């Protein structure tokens, strides 16, 4: 029993230590060739990177391939990270470059996006779950009607919770341009949502 407890306790301490490790510390370890640190960083950020790429390329299989390429680049270039931005911002910058390169190579016009079904709350009634799913579908549809530039900035700020400064760093534009795009993107999205009977987009 003591041995089993010791193993369990050691495992728990390992999990807590991993959670307490900052992204910057992980990058330093990755630069030293530590695969364990790479696994932790991947676990933290691969879903966000996948969703970001998916909104650009609109193809689930391509997004999955590109995520692998993104983290392969992180593994190879961790030693070049200069901590001028958050690690998550750096990863999304790599993801954006990969996604846009894939778009240029494929030269496709508009591939239908494979919608990811959201898991309903167990406490939802069937009617509430249907209504939430319908609203979410309308929002995605309206997002897809925005221009690429407007959809990208909305995605970064609202879905990935990036600041104006971070969004500008990822896209490669001044903060003032980010703010301008945000203003017109929100206005266009509000009008699209209103046409679908959805009001109340926050200012």
C-alpha positions in Angstrom: 0.0 0.0 0.0 2.8 2.4 0.9 4.5 1.7 -2.5 1.3 2.2 -4.4 0.7 5.5 -2.5 4.2 6.6 -3.2 3.8 6.0 -6.9 0.5 7.7 -7.0 1.8 10.7 -5.0 4.8 11.0 -7.3 2.6 10.9 -10.4 0.4 13.6 -8.9 3.4 15.8 -8.1 4.6 15.3 -11.7 1.2 16.6 -13.0 1.3 19.6 -10.7 4.8 20.4 -11.7 3.9 20.3 -15.4 0.9 22.6 -14.8 3.1 25.0 -13.0 5.7 25.2 -15.7 5.3 28.3 -17.8 5.3 28.2 -21.6 8.5 30.1 -21.7 10.2 27.5 -19.5 8.9 24.8 -21.7 10.3 26.5 -24.8 13.7 26.7 -23.1 13.5 23.0 -22.3 12.4 22.2 -25.9 15.4 24.1 -27.2 17.6 21.8 -25.1 15.9 18.8 -26.8 13.6 17.7 -24.0 10.7 15.8 -25.6 8.6 15.8 -22.4 8.4 19.6 -22.5 7.3 19.3 -26.1 4.5 17.0 -25.2 3.3 19.4 -22.5 3.3 22.4 -24.8 1.5 20.5 -27.5 -1.2 19.4 -25.1 -1.7 23.0 -24.0 -1.9 24.6 -27.4 -2.7 22.1 -30.2 -6.5 22.5 -29.9 -6.3 26.3 -30.1 -3.9 26.1 -33.1 -6.1 23.6 -34.8 -9.3 25.8 -34.5 -7.4 28.9 -35.6 -6.1 27.1 -38.7 -9.5 25.5 -39.4 -11.1 29.0 -39.6 -8.6 29.9 -42.3 -8.4 26.8 -44.5 -11.9 25.5 -43.8 -10.8 21.9 -44.2 -10.4 19.6 -41.2 -7.9 17.2 -42.7 -5.7 20.0 -43.9 -5.9 21.7 -40.5 -4.8 18.5 -38.8 -1.8 18.2 -41.1 -0.8 21.8 -40.6 -1.0 21.6 -36.8 1.6 18.8 -37.0 3.8 21.0 -39.1 3.4 24.0 -36.7 4.6 22.0 -33.7 7.4 20.4 -35.8 8.5 24.0 -36.5 8.2 24.8 -32.8 10.5 21.8 -32.0 13.0 22.8 -34.6 13.1 26.6 -33.9 12.5 26.8 -30.1 16.0 28.1 -29.7 15.2 31.1 -31.9 12.3 32.2 -29.7 13.3 35.7 -28.3 10.4 36.2 -25.9 9.2 39.4 -27.5 5.7 38.0 -27.4 3.8 35.3 -25.6 4.5 31.7 -26.6 0.9 31.3 -27.7 1.1 34.4 -29.9 4.3 32.9 -31.5 2.6 29.6 -32.1 -0.4 31.3 -33.8 1.9 33.3 -35.9 3.5 30.1 -37.2 0.0 28.6 -37.7 -1.2 31.6 -39.7 1.8 31.4 -42.0 1.3 27.7 -42.6 -2.4 28.2 -43.2 -2.0 31.0 -45.7 0.8 29.1 -47.5 -1.5 26.1 -47.8 -4.3 28.3 -49.2 -1.9 29.7 -51.9 -0.7 26.3 -52.8 -4.2 24.8 -53.1 -5.7 27.9 -54.7 -9.1 26.9 -53.8 -12.0 29.4 -53.7 -14.2 28.3 -50.9 -14.2 24.8 -49.4 -17.1 24.0 -47.2 -16.0 23.9 -43.6 -16.5 20.6 -41.7 -18.5 21.9 -38.7 -17.5 20.5 -35.3 -20.6 19.4 -33.3 -20.7 21.0 -29.9 -21.3 18.8 -26.9 -24.6 19.8 -25.3 -24.9 20.5 -21.5 -26.4 17.4 -19.8 -28.8 19.8 -18.0 -30.1 21.2 -21.2 -33.6 20.3 -22.4 -33.7 19.1 -26.0 -35.3 22.4 -26.9 -32.6 24.5 -25.2 -29.8 22.4 -26.8 -31.4 22.8 -30.2 -31.8 26.6 -29.8 -28.2 27.0 -28.7 -26.9 24.8 -31.6 -29.0 26.8 -34.0 -27.7 30.1 -32.7 -24.1 28.8 -32.9 -24.6 27.7 -36.4 -26.0 31.1 -37.4 -23.0 32.8 -35.8 -20.6 30.5 -37.7 -22.5 31.2 -40.9 -22.4 34.9 -40.4 -18.6 34.8 -39.6 -18.0 33.0 -42.9 -19.7 35.8 -44.7 -17.2 38.4 -43.4 -14.1 39.2 -45.5 -11.0 37.2 -44.7 -9.4 40.2 -42.9 -12.4 40.9 -40.8 -13.0 37.2 -39.9 -9.4 36.8 -38.9 -9.3 39.7 -36.5 -12.6 38.7 -34.9 -11.3 35.1 -34.5 -8.1 36.2 -32.8 -9.7 38.7 -30.4 -12.8 36.9 -29.4 -12.1 33.2 -29.9 -8.4 33.2 -29.0 -8.7 36.1 -26.6 -5.7 38.0 -28.0 -5.1 41.6 -27.3 -5.1 44.2 -30.0 -1.3 44.3 -29.7 -1.0 40.5 -29.9 -3.4 40.3 -32.9 -1.3 42.9 -34.7 1.8 40.9 -34.1 0.3 37.7 -35.4 -1.2 39.3 -38.5 1.7 41.7 -39.1 -0.2 45.0 -39.0 -0.2 48.1 -36.8 -2.5 48.2 -33.8 -4.4 51.1 -35.3 -5.2 48.9 -38.3 -6.4 46.1 -36.0 -8.7 48.5 -34.2 -10.1 49.8 -37.6 -10.7 46.2 -38.8 -12.3 45.3 -35.5 -14.7 48.3 -35.8 -15.9 47.4 -39.3 -15.9 43.7 -38.7 -18.1 44.1 -35.6 -20.4 46.4 -37.5 -20.7 44.0 -40.4 -21.2 41.0 -38.1 -23.9 42.8 -36.1 -25.8 43.5 -39.2 -25.5 39.9 -40.4 -26.7 38.6 -37.1 -29.6 41.1 -37.0 -30.7 39.8 -40.4 -30.9 36.4 -38.8 -32.9 37.7 -35.8 -30.0 37.8 -33.3 -29.4 41.1 -31.6 -27.1 42.2 -28.8 -23.5 42.0 -30.1 -21.5 43.7 -27.4 -19.9 47.0 -28.3 
